[in-house]
Amino acid sequence: RIREELLGFGEDYCRRLLHQVVHHNCSEWTSLAVLALRELPEALPTQDLHQAVADRPKPSRVPLAAPGDAPLDQLPPYALPPGFTSTWVDTTAGLEECGAAVRAAAVLAVDTEWGDAADGPSVVQVAVEGACWVVDVTVEGEEYQAALKGLLESIFGAPVLGWSFKSDAARLSLLHPPLAPLLKNVVDLQPRAQAGLGAHQSPGLGVTTGLLLGFFLDKTQQQSDWDRRPLAREQFVYAVSDARVLLDLAARTSTEARRNPAA
């Protein structure tokens, strides 16, 4: 089974992802198997390989290693660029401000977070080069909800960057069914990053940020309570960073997703 799992990793990807294998264990068992393979003879029988992997120490959380550097969580933390503004949106005026930025943007990145209170997302993050808006989807009121749905139609009416967007798209379609045909405009960066890393399996956003950008993207808030109001500061920073980093990854992978050629 271990050997079958390893077939999903490209050799170059494994080499880059698990650099300094003698010094760094990994938290995922597939990565442990790769480490074991690199330290043991190629002819080692599968049974012995399985036992070698099982015998390796498995700490509660040990990061993957960046190529030629420290483990991922010892890389410099991902930081928003100087002058970058982040805005919480829970009013129609805020939606209008975000909409104006969307219409003027040359490149736009979108992410969503959700909880258990509803089928749709709880927040939608919209990032442009110099700013990000974290839009509260849970605000009630006919005027706000109508403006929100209009904003979403404007966002997805032209190319927009996303990451592993299948689940986001499903949630957005439940929130506002007319969005479904517009979601084809999402340029999903995950397959492009996968190709750039030489991986046969889809890499996560945190690992990709470490390997391609050289920064640690903290994902600890991913499973937090996104239905709570107000959001914790850590949640807000996480939401903004998850959207903004997509612009950096697009530049790194030479992904073209321009909305307004004149902008």
N, C-alpha and C positions, 0 to 999 in steps of 0.2 A: 504494500500500500504506500509506503514511504517513497519507494522508487517511482511509482505512478504519479504521486503528487509532485515530485521533483521535475517530472517531464514538463510541467506547466511553467517552469521558470527558464528563461533564456540564460545561457551561460554568462553572457556579458552582464546581464542584469544581476545575477547572483554575485558575480565578482565585485561589482560596484556597490551593491547593497550591503554585502557582508565583508567589506574590507577589514583588515585586522582581525580575522576570525579567531586567531589564537587568544586575543585579549578580550573579546566581547561576546557574551552569550546573547541570545535573542529570545523574546517573550513568546513568539509564535512557534508552534511545533514544526511547521514546515521549514522555518528558518533554522531551527535547531538541526533538522535533518541535513540541510545544506552544509551547515558547519561540520557536522559529523563526516559527511562525504569528503570534505576538503582535508580532513585530518587523518582519514583512514585510507588504506589501499583500495584501489578501484575494484579489485577482485573480491573484496569482502562480501561474504554471502549476505543475503537480505536479512536473515534471522539475526546474525551478529550485528548488522547495521542497526536494526530495530532496537536491539538491546543497548547498543552504544548510545543511541539517541535518548533512550529511556533513562540511562544512567547519568546523563549530563545534569548539572545543577540547574534548576529552573526557578530563579527568583521571581517575586511577584510582579515586578515590572522592570525589565531590562531592555533598553532601547536598541533599535537597529543601528548599525554603524554607517556613517556617511563615508563616501569614498575618500580614502586618504586622510581621514580626520577623526574627530571624536564621535561617540554615539550621537544620534540625532538630537536628543534633548540636552546635549552639551554644546550644540551649535548656538550662535547668537540668536536670540528670539526674533521672530518676525515682527517688524515695527512698521507702523503706518508712516508714509513719507511726511516730511516737514510741511506744515501748512494744511494738512489734510483735515477736513471737517467731517464730523459724524453727527447726524441729526435723528432724533426719535420723532416719529410721525404718528400722531393720533388725532389730528384735526383735518378738516377739509382744506384749510389754508396750507397745511404742511403737505398734503397730497398735491395741491396745485404747484407748490414750489418744486417738489420732486418731479412732477410732470414737465415743468418748464426745462429742467435740467435734462430729462430724458429726451425731449425733442431736440435739444441742442447738442447732445453727446455724439462724438465720433465713435466711441467704443463704450459698451455698457456690459456690466457683469451682474448676474442675479443669483441669489441663493435663497433658500427658505429653511425655516426651522418649524417643527410642529410638536404638539403635545398630544394629550389624550382627550381633550375636551371637545374636539370637533374633527371631522374628516379632512378638512382643508388645513393649510398651514396656519401657524400662529403668528409668524412674522415673515415678511418678505424683505430681503436686503437688496438694495439697488446701488451699485457702485459705479461712479465715473472716475476720471483720472484724479480729480482733486477732492472728491467728496463721496459720502455714502449716506443713504437714508435707510433707516430700519423702520419699516412700516408695520404698524399694529393692525393685524387683520381682524382682531376680535372686537373692535369698537362697534357698538350697535348704533342703529339709526339709519333711516332710509337714505338721507342725504350723503352721509359718509360712505355707506356701502356702495352707492351708485358711483360716487367719485372714485372709490377704490377700484371698482371693476373697470371704469374708464381708463384709469392709470395703467392697470395691468394689460389692457388691450393695446395701449400705446407702447408699453415696454416690449411686448412680444410681437409687435407689428413689423419689426425689422430685426436683423441679426443681433443676437445677444449671447454673451458667453455664459456657460454654466459648467458644472462639474457633476459627473455621474447623475444626470438630471432625470432619470426615469421616474424615481420616486417623487421628486419635486413636481414633475409634470402631472403625475397622477393626482397629487394633492391639489394642485392648481386647477385641474380640470373639474374636480369635485366642488371646489369653491365657486368656479365660474365656468360652466360648460362651454360657452362660446370661445374660450381660450384654446380648446383642444386643437383645432386646425392651425392655430398660430404658433404652437409650441415647436413646430418643425423649424422655426427660425433660430432655435437654440443651437449654438455651436458648442458641442460637448468637448471639453478639453481633455477628459480622461483618456479616450482612445489615442489622442495625439501624444499625450505624455507617455502612455504605454508603449507606443511605437518608438518614441525617442529614447526610452530607457531599455529597449530591447526585451521587454517583459511579455510573457505569454499569458499572464494574468493581470487583471486590472489593479493598478497601484492605488493606494489611498492618497488623499490630498496631503496629509501630514508628511508621509514618506516622500512624495513627489516634491513638496516644497523643500525638504532637506536636501534631496539629491540634485535637483535642478537649480535651486536658488541659493542653497547653502544656509538656510535659516530654519529654526525650529518653530513649527506652527503648533501651538498648544491646542489639543483637541479635547481637553478634559471636560469642557462644558457641553459637549455634543449631546449627551444623554440627560442634561439637566431639565428642570421643569420650565418649559417654554410657555406654559399657560399662566404662570405667575405674573402679577403686575404689582409694582413695577419690576422689570427685569433687574437682576443683580448687575452690578457694574461689570463683573467678569463675563456674564452672558452677553452684554452689549458689545464689549470689546471683541469677544469671540465672533459674534455675528458679523460685525464690521470687517474683521480681518479675513474671515472665510470668503467674503465677497471680493474684497479689494485684492487679495492675493491672486485671484484669477486674472486680473489685468497684467500682473507681473509674469505669470506663467504663460499667458498668451504671447507676450513679447519674447519670452525665452524660447518658446516653441515655434515662433514665427507664424502664429495663427492669425489669419486675417478675418475680421468680423466687423467691418466698418458699417455704420448705420447711415452716416451723413457724410458723403465724400467731400463736401465743401467745408466741413468742420475741421 
